[in-house]
Every structure is written in C-alpha cells, then in structure tokens.
Amino acid sequence: MAALVLSPLVNIASDQKRARFLSLLREVGKETLTSEPDCLAYIWLLSVTETTAIRGVEIYRNDSALEDTHRRSTAYEKFRTVLIEEQLAPPPTAAALCRGRLVEKSRLPDPVNSSGPLVAITGSVSVLTITYARSEEILAILGKVADEPREKDQIAFVISDLEESRQILVVGVFASRKAADRARSTWKSLGQG
C-alpha cells in the first residue's frame, strides 16, 4: 500500500488561539520526529497570504503509522484534548483534511537507506495560490512534471487540487537540496511558488 498523505488546512482567527495551537503542534512534532520512524514527513506551514491559515503536510508509511502510533502518542492526545476543550479551531471539513496516497516511484537514488520501497528524506514543500481560471493549465503542467520528472533525484511528487480554497498544494520530495532548488525554479517559472 502506498504511503498516506494528509494535508489539513486550519483557519484560526485569534492570534492567541493560533499561538496556542502552534505551541501544541510543536510538541507533537518533536515527539513524532524522535519516536515515529514510520512518519516520513511532519510539516506545518503558516500562510504568507492568509494570516489565519495553517497548512499541515504529514506523510505516513501506512495507515497504522497514523492511526495506531501517531494518534495514540502522548503529545498528540494532549493536543486533541486541548484542541477540543479550548475550542482552538473549528472542526475540519472533508475538503480541508485533504487526504491522499503518495505514489511510490521505482527510481530511487543510490545509496538508499531504507528497508522498503520508501525512503524518508528532506522534502521541499510549496503552496501555490492561483486564480481558478488558471488551475487547469497549471495542473496539466505539474502533471507532466510528476509523470516525466526532469530531476533524477525526484522521489515523489504529490499534487492536490483544493477547489474550495482555490489552491493547488504541491509536495515535492527530492534526494538533495540542489534538486529541490531546481524544481522550485521551475515552479516559479509558472509565475507561482
């Protein structure tokens, strides 16, 4: 089974609640990165355009890594309890959760330090905000990048069309910072990134 990708979008209007939310997330992140080897990426980003928006990018090797390990961790359980008790954020909609699968690539760079077909590496993340009129054009271009990567160090490429928020979320995973920087310059040539 392909890795599970979550990209939740949370909007928190209050500066105080947003700071509390991020403080709790920081603790979850620390525990996740030190004790959950099947969590391949755990990234939360503040939007530069929407001051209330917080976007997560989480990648788990399998469903069990999320359900049985991550969501049962001490820090996550505390986060959930406080989130509900203090009403830090509105309940997420299905569209805001943005759940999908990471397609495994057969080409992995050597040497690979992994016991399976997936490898945890430093990732590159970009959220592209666009007008909906251009979304089809941009999705077509990004689809070509995913299907015919120019970078031999491209491990995975996830594209999610978030119609309700008029955004396209792009998660590129690369074997090197140099490859990620080259890919980012390609995205910028689209007038995005």
C-alpha positions in Angstrom: 0.0 0.0 0.0 1.2 3.5 -0.8 2.1 5.9 1.9 -0.7 8.0 3.4 -0.6 11.8 2.9 -2.6 14.3 5.0 -2.6 18.0 4.3 -5.1 19.5 6.7 -5.9 23.2 6.4 -6.9 25.0 9.7 -8.1 28.6 9.9 -7.7 30.3 13.3 -8.7 33.9 13.5 -7.5 34.6 17.1 -3.7 35.4 17.4 -3.8 33.9 20.9 -5.5 30.7 19.9 -3.2 30.4 16.8 -0.1 30.7 19.1 -1.5 28.1 21.5 -2.3 25.7 18.5 1.2 26.1 17.2 2.8 25.6 20.6 0.9 22.3 21.0 1.8 21.3 17.4 5.5 22.0 18.1 5.4 19.4 21.0 3.6 16.9 18.7 6.2 17.4 16.0 9.1 16.9 18.5 7.7 13.6 19.7 6.7 12.5 16.2 10.2 13.1 14.7 12.0 11.4 17.6 9.8 8.3 18.2 7.8 7.6 15.0 10.1 6.2 12.3 7.1 5.5 10.0 6.2 9.1 9.9 8.1 10.2 6.8 7.3 13.9 6.9 5.7 16.2 9.5 5.5 19.8 8.4 3.2 22.6 9.4 3.3 26.0 7.5 1.9 29.4 8.2 0.4 31.1 5.1 2.1 34.2 3.9 -1.1 35.4 2.2 -3.9 34.3 4.5 -2.9 35.3 8.0 -5.4 32.9 9.7 -4.4 29.8 7.7 -2.1 27.0 8.9 -1.4 24.1 6.5 0.0 20.7 7.5 1.8 18.2 5.4 2.1 14.8 7.0 3.3 11.6 5.3 3.0 8.2 7.0 4.4 4.9 5.7 1.0 3.2 6.2 -2.4 3.7 7.9 -1.2 2.0 11.0 1.6 4.6 11.5 -1.1 7.3 11.6 -3.9 5.5 13.5 -2.1 3.2 15.8 1.1 5.1 16.5 0.8 8.9 15.8 -2.7 9.4 17.1 -2.0 7.4 20.3 1.1 9.3 21.2 1.2 11.3 24.4 1.7 14.7 22.7 -1.0 14.1 20.1 -3.5 13.0 22.7 -2.8 16.2 24.7 -3.1 18.3 21.5 -6.5 16.7 20.7 -7.8 17.2 24.3 -6.7 20.9 24.4 -8.0 21.5 20.9 -11.5 20.4 21.9 -11.6 21.8 25.4 -10.3 25.2 24.5 -12.0 25.2 21.1 -8.8 26.4 19.3 -10.1 25.7 15.8 -13.4 24.8 14.1 -14.0 21.2 13.2 -12.3 20.3 9.9 -14.4 19.7 6.8 -13.6 16.8 4.5 -12.2 19.2 1.9 -9.9 20.8 4.5 -8.5 17.4 5.5 -7.1 16.7 2.0 -6.2 13.0 2.4 -4.5 11.0 -0.3 -1.8 8.5 -1.2 1.8 9.0 -2.2 2.6 7.1 -5.4 5.8 5.1 -5.0 8.5 5.7 -7.5 10.5 2.8 -8.8 13.6 5.0 -9.3 15.3 5.7 -6.1 18.8 7.3 -5.8 21.7 5.3 -4.6 22.6 4.8 -1.9 19.2 4.4 -0.3 19.0 4.0 3.5 15.7 2.1 3.7 14.3 -1.4 4.3 11.4 -0.8 1.9 10.4 1.0 -1.3 10.0 4.3 0.5 12.8 6.5 1.9 12.5 9.4 4.4 14.5 12.4 3.2 14.4 16.1 3.4 11.4 17.4 1.5 10.5 20.5 -0.4 7.0 22.0 0.0 5.3 24.8 -1.8 1.8 26.0 -1.7 0.7 27.7 -4.9 -2.2 30.2 -4.7 -3.8 30.8 -8.1 -6.9 32.0 -9.7 -9.3 29.2 -10.5 -9.2 30.1 -14.2 -5.5 29.1 -14.4 -5.9 25.9 -12.4 -6.4 23.5 -15.3 -3.4 24.9 -17.1 -1.2 24.7 -14.1 -2.4 21.2 -13.1 -1.6 20.0 -16.7 2.0 21.4 -16.4 2.5 20.0 -12.9 1.1 16.6 -14.1 3.9 16.5 -16.7 6.5 17.3 -14.0 5.1 14.4 -11.9 4.9 11.9 -14.8 8.1 12.9 -16.6 10.4 14.3 -13.9 13.4 16.4 -15.1 15.1 15.7 -11.9 16.7 12.3 -11.5 16.6 13.0 -7.7 12.8 13.4 -7.6 11.5 10.7 -5.3 7.8 11.7 -5.2 5.5 14.5 -6.4 2.0 15.0 -4.9 -0.5 17.4 -6.5 -3.8 18.2 -4.8 -6.4 20.5 -6.3 -8.1 22.2 -3.4 -11.0 23.6 -5.3 -12.8 25.1 -2.3 -9.8 27.2 -1.3 -8.7 27.9 -4.9 -5.3 26.5 -4.2 -3.1 23.8 -5.6 -0.9 22.1 -3.0 2.3 20.7 -4.4 4.6 18.5 -2.3 7.8 17.5 -4.0 10.3 15.1 -2.3 13.8 15.2 -3.5 17.1 13.4 -2.7 19.1 16.7 -2.5 18.6 20.4 -1.8 20.1 21.1 -5.2 17.4 19.1 -7.0 14.7 20.8 -4.8 16.0 24.2 -5.7 16.0 23.4 -9.4 12.4 22.2 -9.1 11.4 25.3 -7.2 12.8 27.5 -10.0 10.6 25.5 -12.5 7.5 26.3 -10.3 8.5 29.9 -10.2 8.7 30.0 -14.0 4.9 29.2 -13.9 4.5 32.5 -12.0 4.0 30.7 -8.7 6.0 29.3 -5.8 
